[in-house]
């Protein structure tokens, strides 16, 4: 990270930006190698290096006076440094001037402060927002996590003192909304609405799972439906949890998370032996589940078509035109990536290799099909289909024209040769 910090410092200094440097603890420093925050106070720009779970991220935070289009070349240079060091890069625009106070405490309050408060009310503070928790029972300070339990109601307050009632007793969702408000959003804008929609879906799907379990409705004819609901529920929860982190919030894209209300729904009531979905609320939930099943069916259909096309392409004996070098820095074996242990890590490895193979084929059909697979299709894929994808990957590697680049030896000038001869003698 020190090398990356020095490169970013040189880029900003080379542009004649006047800088103040801060360490990860928010302390001022004159040593660029120790800095993780570079504040260009004459330009209304802050560049921050973050490290989480061994992964790097560079965030350029521009105040209202910073012209991003006019400084595209400089920002692209910073982006290149991030990517060269296998890091992510994000640009964020503020509608106000930024100041050192926005960052001096950021290492301490990057996310949320430790909960505090009275017997019946708890508070979690952020730089520009506050999460307020009203408890149904008195808080026992001696019990770990007591301020996150017995929740009666949740409120979010912005820096102007405006308070919003969060409609669900769901701490993770309230934290996601607090992060959004902290970033200048409201519960009623596009992102805020998307967060509320996901929390509503989580509440409904939780009720469905509890209902079928408590009434012993799960059987071999509907087990796949319940599994599809659980997968969707876990995906929503994972997104909500990530939104309470700066990195997750920055990467959140609304269009990828708001459900398509025009999605056709499948009637699944006949799949359950006993019709216990009698209330209006449960009937509405059943409609949501029907939509998830329709979505799952569509996904399976696309999977089937994609895999069939790849198998047909292989069987056609066409030239797959895959060629790469083992020394290619983009080869998964050369990326020095740390994969998680277990199935998740194996999927990440497989996804990376599919993407690499796609980028190294000149067969347009194969390029397109492999990118479809690598674009999240293999996640939640059935074990038998996943086994087929692995076989396809192994076959393509065997068919590839793999080379090994020789490492060029630097030529030695006469002075260097003479110096070596003197040392040998």
For each residue, the residues with C-beta under 8 A, 3 or more apart:
1: 4 5 36 49 51 56 85
2: 5 6 33 34
3: 6 7 85
4: 1 7 8 49 56 58 81 82 85 87
5: 1 2 8 9 32 33 34 35 36 49
6: 2 3 9 10 32 33
7: 3 4 10 11 81
8: 4 5 11 12 38 47 49 58 78 81
9: 5 6 12 13 19 21 32 35 38
10: 6 7 13 14 32
11: 7 8 14 15 74 77 78 81
12: 8 9 15 17 19 38 40 47 74
13: 9 10 16 17 19
14: 10 11
15: 11 12 74
16: 13
17: 12 13 40 42 43 45
18: 40 41 42 43
19: 9 12 13 38 39 40 41
20: 28 39 41 100
21: 9 28 29 30 31 32 34 35 37 38 39
22: 26 27 28 29 35 36 37 39 100 103 104
23: 26 27 28 29 34 35 36 37
24: 36 107
25: 107
26: 22 23 37 103 104 105 106 107 108
27: 22 23
28: 20 21 22 23
29: 21 22 23 34 35
30: 21
31: 21 34 35
32: 5 6 9 10 21 35
33: 2 5 6
34: 2 5 21 23 29 31
35: 5 9 21 22 23 29 31 32 38
36: 1 5 22 23 24 48 49 50
37: 21 22 23 26 46 47 48 49 103 106
38: 8 9 12 19 21 35 46 47 48
39: 19 20 21 22 45 46 98 100 103
40: 12 17 18 19 43 44 45 46 47
41: 18 19 20 44 100
42: 17 18
43: 17 18 40 65 66
44: 40 41 62 63 64 65 66 97 98
45: 17 39 40 60 61 62 63 66 98
46: 37 38 39 40 60 61 63 98 102 103
47: 8 12 37 38 40 58 59 60 61 78
48: 36 37 38 58 59 61 103 106
49: 1 4 5 8 36 37 56 57 58
50: 36 56 57 58 59 246 247
51: 1 54 55 56 57
52: 55 57 247
53: 338
54: 51 338
55: 51 52 86 87 88
56: 1 4 49 50 51 82 85 86 87 88
57: 49 50 51 52 82 87 88 89 90 247
58: 4 8 47 48 49 50 78 79 81 82 87 88 89 90
59: 47 48 50 89 90 91 92 246 250
60: 45 46 47 75 78 89 90 91 92
61: 45 46 47 48 92 94 98
62: 44 45 66 68 91 92 93 94 98
63: 44 45 46 66 94 96 97 98
64: 44 94 95 96 97
65: 43 44 97
66: 43 44 45 62 63 71 93
67: 70 71
68: 62 71 72 75 91 93
69: 72
70: 67
71: 66 67 68 74 75
72: 68 69 75 76
73: 76 77
74: 11 12 15 71 77 78
75: 60 68 71 72 78 79 91
76: 72 73 79 80
77: 11 73 74 80 81
78: 8 11 47 58 60 74 75 81 82 89
79: 58 75 76 82 83 89
80: 76 77 83 84
81: 4 7 8 11 58 77 78 84 85
82: 4 56 57 58 78 79 85 87 88 89
83: 79 80 86 87 89
84: 80 81
85: 1 3 4 56 81 82
86: 55 56 83 335 336 337
87: 4 55 56 57 58 82 83
88: 55 56 57 58 82 247 251
89: 57 58 59 60 78 79 82 83
90: 57 58 59 60 250 251
91: 59 60 62 68 75
92: 59 60 61 62 250
93: 62 66 68
94: 61 62 63 64 97 98 184
95: 64 184
96: 63 64
97: 44 63 64 65 94
98: 39 44 45 46 61 62 63 94 102 103
99: 102
100: 20 22 39 41 103 104
101: 104 105
102: 46 98 99 106 127
103: 22 26 37 39 46 48 98 100 106
104: 22 26 100 101
105: 26 101 108 109 127
106: 26 37 48 102 103 109 110 127
107: 24 25 26 110
108: 26 105
109: 105 106 112 113 125 126 127
110: 106 107 246
111: 126 179 244 245 246
112: 109 124 125 126 131 175 178 244
113: 109 116 124 125 126
114: 124
115: 122 123 124 133 147 148
116: 113 122 123 147
117: 121 122 123 133 139 147
118: 121 139
119: 135 138 139
120: 134 135 138 139
121: 117 118 132 133 134 135
122: 115 116 117 132 133 135 139 147 148
123: 115 116 117 130 131 132 133
124: 112 113 114 115 130 131 133 175 178
125: 109 112 113 129 130 131
126: 109 111 112 113 129 130 131 178 179 182
127: 102 105 106 109 182
128: 158 159 181 182 183 184
129: 125 126 156 157 158 159 178 179 181 182
130: 123 124 125 126 156 157 178
131: 112 123 124 125 126 154 155 156 174 175 178
132: 121 122 123 154 155 156 157 163
133: 115 117 121 122 123 124 147 148 151 154 171 174
134: 120 121 151 152 153 154 155
135: 119 120 121 122 138 139 147 149 150 151 152
136: 150 151 152
137: 150
138: 119 120 135
139: 117 118 119 120 122 135 146 147 150
140: 143 146
141: 146
142: 146
143: 140 146
144:
145: 148 149
146: 139 140 141 142 143 149
147: 115 116 117 122 133 135 139
148: 115 122 133 145 151 171
149: 135 145 146
150: 135 136 137 139
151: 133 134 135 136 148 154 169 171
152: 134 135 136 169
153: 134 165 166 169
154: 131 132 133 134 151 165 166 168 169 170 171 174
155: 131 132 134 163 164 165 166
156: 129 130 131 132 163 164 166 174 177 178 181 187
157: 129 130 132 161 162 163 164
158: 128 129 161 162 164 181 186
159: 128 129
160:
161: 157 158
162: 157 158
163: 132 155 156 157
164: 155 156 157 158 177 181 186 187
165: 153 154 155
166: 153 154 155 156 170 173 174 177 187
167: 196 199
168: 154 173 174 199 200 203
169: 151 152 153 154
170: 154 166 173 174 199 202 203
171: 133 148 151 154 174 175
172: 175 176 237 240 241 244
173: 166 168 170 176 177 195 198 199 202 240
174: 131 133 154 156 166 168 170 171 177 178
175: 112 124 131 171 172 178 179 243 244
176: 172 173 179 180 195 199 240 241 243 244 249
177: 156 164 166 173 174 180 181 187 192 195 196
178: 112 124 126 129 130 131 156 174 175 181 182 244
179: 111 126 129 175 176 182 183 243 244 245 246 249
180: 176 177 183 185 186 187 191 192 195 243 249
181: 128 129 156 158 164 177 178 184 185 186 187 192
182: 126 127 128 129 178 179
183: 128 179 180 249
184: 94 95 128 181
185: 180 181 189 191 192
186: 158 164 180 181 189 192
187: 156 164 166 177 180 181 192 193 195 196
188: 192 193
189: 185 186 192 193
190: 193 194 254
191: 180 185 194 195 252 254
192: 177 180 181 185 186 187 188 189 195 196
193: 187 188 189 190 196 197 258
194: 190 191 197 198 254 257 258
195: 173 176 177 180 187 191 192 198 199 240 243
196: 167 177 187 192 193 199 200
197: 193 194 200 201 258 259
198: 173 194 195 201 202 236 239 240 257
199: 167 168 170 173 176 195 196 202 203 240
200: 168 196 197 203 204
201: 197 198 204 205 232 236 259 288
202: 170 173 198 199 205 206 233 236 237 240
203: 168 170 199 200 206 207
204: 200 201 207 208 284 285 288
205: 201 202 208 209 229 232 233 236 285 288 289 292
206: 202 203 209 210 233
207: 203 204 210 211 281 282 285
208: 204 205 211 212 229 282 285 286 288 289
209: 205 206 212 213 226 229 230 233
210: 206 207 213 214
211: 207 208 214 215 217 276 277 282 285
212: 208 209 215 217 218 222 226 272
213: 209 210 216 217 218
214: 210 211
215: 211 212 274 276
216: 213
217: 211 212 213 222 272 273 274 276
218: 212 213 222 223 226
219: 222 223 273
220: 223
221: 271
222: 212 217 218 219 225 226 268 271 272
223: 218 219 220 226 227
224: 227 228
225: 222 228 229 268 271 289 293
226: 209 212 218 222 223 229 230
227: 223 224 230 231
228: 224 225 231 232 292 293 296
229: 205 208 209 225 226 232 233 289 292
230: 209 226 227 233 234
231: 227 228 234 235 380
232: 201 205 228 229 235 236 292 295
233: 202 205 206 209 229 230 236 237
234: 230 231 237 238
235: 231 232 238 239
236: 198 201 202 205 232 233 239 240
237: 172 202 233 234 240 241
238: 234 235 241 242
239: 198 235 236 242 243 248 252 257
240: 172 173 176 195 198 199 202 236 237 243 244
241: 172 176 237 238 244 248
242: 238 239 245 247 248 249 251 252
243: 175 176 179 180 195 239 240 248 249 252
244: 111 112 172 175 176 178 179 240 241 248 249
245: 111 179 242 248 249
246: 50 59 110 111 179 249 250
247: 50 52 57 88 242 250 251
248: 239 241 242 243 244 245 251 252
249: 176 179 180 183 242 243 244 245 246 252
250: 59 90 92 246 247
251: 88 90 242 247 248
252: 191 239 242 243 248 249 257
253: 256 257
254: 190 191 194 257 258
255: 258
256: 253
257: 194 198 239 252 253 254
258: 193 194 197 254 255
259: 197 201 263 291
260: 263
261:
262:
263: 259 260 291 294 295
264: 291 294
265: 287 290 291 293 294
266: 290 291 293 294 297
267: 270 290
268: 222 225 271 272 286 289 290 293
269: 272 275 277 286
270: 267
271: 221 222 225 268
272: 212 217 222 268 269 275 276 277
273: 217 219
274: 215 217
275: 269 272 278
276: 211 215 217 272 282
277: 211 269 272 282 283 285 286
278: 275 282 283
279: 282 283
280: 283 284
281: 207 284 285
282: 207 208 211 276 277 278 279 285 286
283: 277 278 279 280 286 287
284: 204 280 281 287 288
285: 204 205 207 208 211 277 281 282 288 289
286: 208 268 269 277 282 283 289 290
287: 265 283 284 290 291
288: 201 204 205 208 284 285 291 292
289: 205 208 225 229 268 285 286 292 293
290: 265 266 267 268 286 287 293 294
291: 259 263 264 265 266 287 288 294 295
292: 205 228 229 232 288 289 295 296
293: 225 228 265 266 268 289 290 296 297
294: 263 264 265 266 290 291 297 298
295: 232 263 291 292 298 299
296: 228 292 293 299 300
297: 266 293 294 300 301
298: 294 295 301 302
299: 295 296 302 303
300: 296 297 303 304
301: 297 298 304 305
302: 298 299 305 306 372 377
303: 299 300 306 307 377 381 385
304: 300 301 307 308
305: 301 302 308 309
306: 302 303 309 310 369 372 373 377
307: 303 304 310 311 385 388 389 392
308: 304 305 311 312
309: 305 306 312 313 365 369
310: 306 307 313 314 366 369 370 373 392
311: 307 308 314 315 392
312: 308 309 315 316
313: 309 310 316 318 320 363 365 366 369
314: 310 311 320 392 395
315: 311 312
316: 312 313
317:
318: 313 363
319: 363
320: 313 314 361 363 366 396 399 400
321: 361 362 363 366
322: 357 360 361 363 366 396 399 400 401
323: 360 362 400 401 402 403
324: 328 331 356 360 400 401 402 403
325: 328 331 402 403 404 405
326: 331 333 402 403 404
327: 331 334 404 405
328: 324 325 331 334 360
329: 334 335
330: 334 335 356 359
331: 324 325 326 327 328 334 335 356
332: 335 337 349 352 353 356
333: 326
334: 327 328 329 330 331
335: 86 329 330 331 332 352
336: 86
337: 86 332 348 352
338: 53 54
339: 345 346 348 349
340: 344 345 348
341: 345
342: 345 346
343: 346 347
344: 340 347 348
345: 339 340 341 342 348 349
346: 339 342 343 349 350
347: 343 344 350 351 378 379
348: 337 339 340 344 345 351 352
349: 332 339 345 346 352 353
350: 346 347 353 354 378 389 390 393
351: 347 348 354 355 374 376 378
352: 332 335 337 348 349 355 356
353: 332 349 350 356 357 393 397
354: 350 351 357 358 370 373 374 378 389 393
355: 351 352 358 359 370 371 374
356: 324 330 331 332 352 353 359 360
357: 322 353 354 360 361 370 393 396 397 400
358: 354 355 361 366 367 370 371 374
359: 330 355 356 367
360: 322 323 324 328 356 357 400
361: 320 321 322 357 358 366 367 370
362: 321 323 367
363: 313 318 319 320 321 322 366 367
364: 367 368
365: 309 313 368 369
366: 310 313 320 321 322 358 361 363 369 370
367: 358 359 361 362 363 364 370 371
368: 364 365 371 372
369: 306 309 310 313 365 366 372 373
370: 310 354 355 357 358 361 366 367 373 374
371: 355 358 367 368 374 375
372: 302 306 368 369 375 377
373: 306 310 354 369 370 377 378 389
374: 351 354 355 358 370 371 377 378
375: 371 372
376: 351 379
377: 302 303 306 372 373 374 381
378: 347 350 351 354 373 374 381 386 389
379: 347 376
380: 231
381: 303 377 378 385 386 389
382: 385 386
383: 386 387
384: 387 388
385: 303 307 381 382 388 389
386: 378 381 382 383 389 390
387: 383 384 390 391
388: 307 384 385 391 392
389: 307 350 354 373 378 381 385 386 392 393
390: 350 386 387 393 394
391: 387 388 394 395
392: 307 310 311 314 388 389 395 396
393: 350 353 354 357 389 390 396 397
394: 390 391 397 398
395: 314 391 392 398 399
396: 320 322 357 392 393 399 400
397: 353 357 393 394 400 402
398: 394 395
399: 320 322 395 396
400: 320 322 323 324 357 360 396 397
401: 322 323 324
402: 323 324 325 326 397
403: 323 324 325 326
404: 325 326 327
405: 325 327
406:
407:
408:
409:
410:
411:
412: 416 417 420
413: 416 417
414: 417 418
415: 418 419
416: 412 413 419 420
417: 412 413 414 420 421
418: 414 415 421 422
419: 415 416 422 423
420: 412 416 417 423 424
421: 417 418 424 425
422: 418 419 425
423: 419 420
424: 420 421
425: 421 422
